[in-house]
């Protein structure tokens, strides 16, 4: 299992690869500014998907 630092580094690298360094920094700074509830965000983001097993 990877440690938290490795996960954070990989996550930041993925973000940078997708949107670039500047926009990744903007994203991170905005996430720190706002009151953020990950669970509510996920529900809103994925509410139109259904799980099929």
C-alpha positions, 0 to 999 in steps of 0.5 A: 500500500502506498503512503499518503505522500505518494498518493498526493504526489501522484494526484498532483502530477495527474492534475498537472498532466490534465490541466497544466501547472498554473490551473492545477495551482488555481484548483488546489488554492480554490479547494482550500478556500471554500468550505468543501464537503467531499461526500456532498461533492461526489454525490452531486458529481456522480448522482446520474450514475447507477452502480451495477454489479 
